[in-house]
Structures are given as structure tokens and as C-alpha cells.
Amino acid sequence: MKQLTIEAFKGMLNNALTHIKAREDEFSKLDAVIGDGDHGQAIVTAFSVVVKGSEKGTEFKSMLNDMGFGVMLETSGSTSTLLGAFFLGMSDSASGSELDAEGVKKMFAGGLANVQKQTKAQPGDKTMMDALVPAVEAMQACASDDIKEILTAGANAALEGAKKTVDMKANFGRARNYGERSIGYADSGATSWSCMLASFAEAL
């Protein structure tokens, strides 16, 4: 795939929502280990608003902007803030109604850059950044001009990153209070974000 159309991108979003809904209980159970146990519900709610915000979109910049602002205005909590920042960052780096490989890489890099303004978490801290950072880095490093291959490289890196959080001690947010007890379980945010990124690639 050489060009990512608006319709294909909407298909990516819908596929992500389907998979996130299917795994809602799993995400909440992971969150219950070192958190409030509400991450599944939070990400389903937030991502449903994201998808709704995309429905009328006809070009990337304004559609991503609507998605980002929509989720921040309609839902609250860190999940919405980070998803909103991701799509608003994408909006800053995308334009037109079709993106080539470079355009897709730039869009995802913009998403990550804006998330990094919202959180000080780094890979290794046992957060969603353990999925998102390696995913975007892998996309940038992918030499292919085939968009499915670029997103698949990102998806594989995200899934690998989420898997690595099992052995990590939480260093961030309320979860860090659990110290060693956080080891042995994957991070709920890294798991849900890797699900989203894998769903994007699968949809193409």
C-alpha cells in the first residue's frame, strides 16, 4: 500500500475499537494489579469517542484535530489525555486526504512527540510509552515505502515492548508505590496501546 486514504485510516480506527472492546476485561484485570482496575473501561470509552470524532472526517489534519479534542473534552483521566495528545500531535504533522509512506511516518512521529510533552515517562518505566516509543522508532527505521509494512514494523515493536513490561518494576504514577509487587504482570497501558497499534496494521 503506497497511499493511506482517509477511508483506510477510519478502517484502522474501527478495527482498533473492535479489538480494544474485546479485551476490555483483560486490560482492567492488568490495571487492578497496580492501579484502579478501570483501564479497560477507560480506554473503551475514550476510543469510542475517538472513532466518533473521525466519522465525518474528509482530510487528515481537521479529522485528527476533532478526534484529539473530542476525547479530551468528552472524557477525563490520563487515558483520554494521552490519546488526545497522540491524535492532536498527529494532526500537527499530517495534511491532505492521502498520505504516502513518509507522511505516515511523520504523522506517527508527531503523535509521539506530543505525548512526550504530556508525560515524563520513558521506556523502562512500565507505562504505555514502552509500547508507543519502540513502535514509532521502528516505523521511522523501516526502509519500505509500503505503508502496511511500516505499520507492521511498528506493531511488532509495540507488542514486544508491552511483553517486556512483565519483568519491569513500575517507576511511574501511582503504580510505582507497588514497587517489586508490580513485577510479573504486563502494564495495562502498554498492553492496550500495543493492541491499538497492532490493530492499525492488521486493518490494512
C-alpha positions in Angstrom: 0.0 0.0 0.0 1.6 3.2 -1.2 -1.1 5.7 -0.1 -3.1 5.8 3.1 -6.5 7.2 2.4 -8.9 8.7 4.9 -11.2 5.6 4.5 -8.4 3.2 5.2 -7.4 5.2 8.3 -11.0 5.1 9.5 -10.9 1.3 9.0 -7.8 1.2 11.2 -9.6 3.1 13.9 -12.7 0.8 13.8 -10.6 -2.3 13.9 -8.7 -0.9 16.9 -12.0 -0.2 18.7 -13.3 -3.7 18.0 -10.1 -5.3 19.5 -10.0 -2.9 22.4 -13.6 -3.7 23.3 -12.9 -7.4 23.0 -10.1 -7.1 25.5 -11.7 -4.7 28.0 -11.7 -7.1 30.9 -8.1 -8.2 30.3 -6.9 -4.5 30.4 -8.9 -3.9 33.6 -7.5 -7.0 35.3 -4.0 -6.0 34.5 -4.7 -2.5 35.8 -6.2 -4.0 39.0 -2.8 -5.4 39.9 -1.2 -1.9 40.4 -4.0 0.5 39.8 -7.7 1.3 40.0 -8.8 -1.6 37.8 -10.6 0.7 35.4 -8.3 0.9 32.5 -10.4 -1.4 30.2 -13.5 0.8 30.7 -11.4 4.0 30.3 -9.8 3.1 27.0 -13.0 1.6 25.5 -14.9 4.9 26.5 -12.1 7.1 25.2 -11.5 5.2 22.0 -15.2 5.2 21.2 -15.2 9.0 21.3 -12.1 9.0 19.1 -13.8 6.9 16.5 -17.0 9.0 16.7 -14.8 12.1 16.1 -13.4 10.6 12.9 -16.7 9.7 11.2 -17.3 13.0 9.3 -13.6 13.5 8.5 -12.6 14.1 4.9 -9.0 15.2 5.4 -6.3 14.2 8.0 -5.5 17.5 9.8 -9.0 18.5 10.7 -10.2 15.0 11.4 -7.3 14.2 13.7 -7.9 17.5 15.4 -11.5 16.7 16.0 -10.6 13.3 17.4 -8.0 14.6 19.8 -10.1 17.5 21.1 -13.2 15.3 21.3 -11.7 12.7 23.5 -10.2 15.3 25.8 -13.4 17.3 26.1 -15.8 14.4 26.4 -13.9 12.1 28.8 -11.5 12.7 31.6 -8.5 10.9 33.0 -4.9 10.1 31.9 -6.1 7.7 29.2 -8.1 10.4 27.4 -5.3 13.0 27.9 -2.7 10.8 26.3 -4.9 9.5 23.5 -6.0 13.1 22.8 -2.4 14.3 22.8 -1.5 11.5 20.4 -4.1 12.4 17.8 -3.5 16.1 18.2 0.2 15.6 17.6 -0.7 13.6 14.5 -2.9 16.4 13.4 0.1 18.8 13.6 2.1 16.6 11.3 -0.5 15.5 8.7 -2.4 17.2 5.9 -4.4 16.3 2.8 -6.7 13.3 2.3 -4.0 10.8 1.4 -0.6 10.1 3.0 2.4 8.4 1.4 4.9 6.4 3.5 6.9 9.4 4.6 3.6 11.2 5.5 2.5 8.3 7.7 5.9 8.2 9.5 5.7 11.9 10.1 2.2 11.6 11.4 3.0 8.9 14.0 6.2 10.8 15.0 4.1 13.9 15.6 1.8 11.9 17.8 4.6 10.5 19.9 6.2 14.0 20.2 3.0 15.5 21.6 2.5 12.6 24.0 6.1 13.2 25.3 5.0 16.7 26.2 2.3 15.3 28.5 4.3 12.6 30.3 7.8 12.3 31.6 7.6 8.5 31.4 10.3 6.8 29.4 10.6 3.3 28.0 11.5 1.1 31.0 9.1 2.9 33.4 6.4 0.3 32.8 3.8 2.6 31.1 2.2 2.8 27.6 5.5 4.5 26.5 7.0 1.0 26.5 4.8 0.2 23.5 4.5 3.6 21.8 8.1 4.7 21.7 9.6 1.5 20.2 6.6 1.4 17.7 7.3 4.8 16.4 11.0 4.3 16.3 10.5 1.0 14.3 8.2 2.8 11.9 10.9 5.5 11.3 13.6 2.9 10.8 11.5 0.8 8.3 13.1 1.3 4.9 10.0 0.1 3.0 7.7 2.6 1.2 4.8 0.1 1.8 2.5 1.6 4.5 1.3 -1.8 5.7 5.0 -2.9 6.2 5.8 0.3 8.1 2.8 -0.1 10.4 3.5 -3.9 10.9 7.1 -3.0 12.0 5.6 -0.6 14.5 3.0 -3.1 15.7 5.6 -5.8 16.2 7.8 -3.4 18.2 4.8 -2.3 20.3 3.8 -5.9 21.1 7.4 -6.7 22.0 7.6 -3.6 24.2 4.4 -4.5 26.0 5.7 -8.0 26.7 8.9 -6.6 28.2 6.8 -4.7 30.8 6.1 -8.0 32.6 9.6 -8.0 34.0 9.7 -4.3 34.9 9.1 -2.6 38.1 6.7 0.3 37.8 8.5 3.7 38.2 5.7 6.0 37.3 2.4 7.3 38.6 0.6 5.6 41.5 1.8 2.2 40.3 5.3 3.0 41.5 4.1 2.7 45.1 3.7 -1.0 44.5 7.5 -1.4 43.8 8.5 -5.0 43.4 4.9 -6.2 43.5 4.4 -4.7 40.1 6.8 -7.3 38.6 5.3 -10.3 36.8 2.4 -8.5 35.2 2.3 -6.6 31.9 1.4 -2.9 32.1 -2.2 -2.3 31.2 -1.5 0.9 29.2 1.4 -0.7 27.2 -0.9 -3.7 26.5 -3.8 -1.6 25.3 -1.7 0.7 23.2 0.1 -2.2 21.6 -3.4 -3.7 20.9 -4.3 -0.4 19.2 -1.1 -0.3 17.1 -1.4 -3.9 16.1 -5.0 -3.4 15.1 -3.9 -0.5 12.9 -1.5 -2.7 10.9 -4.0 -5.6 10.8 -6.7 -3.4 9.2 -4.6 -2.6 6.1 
